[in-house]
């Protein structure tokens, strides 16, 4: 594994710097994933509590509209 890691190092990059960056990215990814799941669970609990739900069709339409506004060429 060390040889593989060393083979992909950028010019002047150390193995230690590579490992630190990989660790930092992994920590950020896991923190973001944990927050995403927490928001989803909270949203589901709120929907059950209020009995207010949004249909998948409505969500998909909203996402398509947002995508079209952000990038008009993305949707034919």
C-alpha positions as CSV (number, residue, x, y, z in Angstrom):
1,X,0.0,0.0,0.0
2,X,2.9,2.3,0.8
3,X,4.3,1.9,-2.8
4,X,0.9,2.7,-4.3
5,X,0.5,5.8,-2.1
6,X,4.0,7.0,-3.0
7,X,3.3,6.4,-6.7
8,X,0.5,9.0,-6.7
9,X,2.2,11.7,-4.7
10,X,2.3,15.2,-6.3
11,X,5.6,16.8,-7.0
12,X,7.2,17.7,-3.7
13,X,4.4,16.1,-1.7
14,X,5.4,13.9,1.3
15,X,3.7,10.7,2.3
16,X,2.9,12.4,5.6
17,X,1.2,15.3,3.9
18,X,-0.7,12.9,1.7
19,X,-1.9,10.9,4.7
20,X,-2.9,14.0,6.7
21,X,-5.0,15.3,3.8
22,X,-6.6,11.9,3.3
23,X,-7.5,11.8,7.0
24,X,-8.8,15.3,7.0
25,X,-11.1,14.6,4.0
26,X,-12.4,11.4,5.6
27,X,-13.2,13.3,8.9
28,X,-15.0,16.0,6.9
29,X,-16.9,13.4,4.9
30,X,-18.0,11.4,7.9
31,X,-19.0,14.6,9.8
32,X,-21.1,15.8,6.8
33,X,-22.7,12.3,6.4
34,X,-23.6,12.2,10.1
35,X,-25.2,15.7,9.9
36,X,-27.1,14.7,6.7
37,X,-28.5,11.6,8.4
38,X,-29.4,13.7,11.5
39,X,-31.3,16.3,9.3
40,X,-33.1,13.5,7.5
41,X,-34.2,11.8,10.7
42,X,-35.3,15.1,12.2
43,X,-37.3,15.9,9.0
44,X,-39.0,12.5,9.1
45,X,-39.8,12.9,12.8
46,X,-41.3,16.4,12.1
47,X,-43.4,15.0,9.2
48,X,-44.8,12.3,11.5
49,X,-45.4,14.8,14.3
50,X,-47.3,17.3,12.0
51,X,-48.7,14.7,9.6
52,X,-47.4,16.9,6.7
53,X,-45.7,15.1,3.9
54,X,-44.5,16.1,0.4
55,X,-44.9,13.7,-2.4
56,X,-41.9,12.3,-4.3
57,X,-43.4,13.8,-7.5
58,X,-43.4,17.3,-5.9
59,X,-39.9,17.0,-4.7
60,X,-38.6,15.8,-8.1
61,X,-40.4,18.6,-9.8
62,X,-38.9,21.1,-7.4
63,X,-35.4,19.7,-8.0
64,X,-35.8,19.8,-11.8
65,X,-36.9,23.4,-11.5
66,X,-33.9,24.3,-9.4
67,X,-31.5,22.5,-11.8
68,X,-33.0,24.2,-14.8
69,X,-32.5,27.6,-13.1
70,X,-29.0,26.8,-12.1
71,X,-28.0,25.3,-15.5
72,X,-30.5,25.8,-18.3
73,X,-28.6,23.4,-20.6
74,X,-28.8,20.5,-18.1
75,X,-32.5,19.7,-18.9
76,X,-33.6,19.2,-22.5
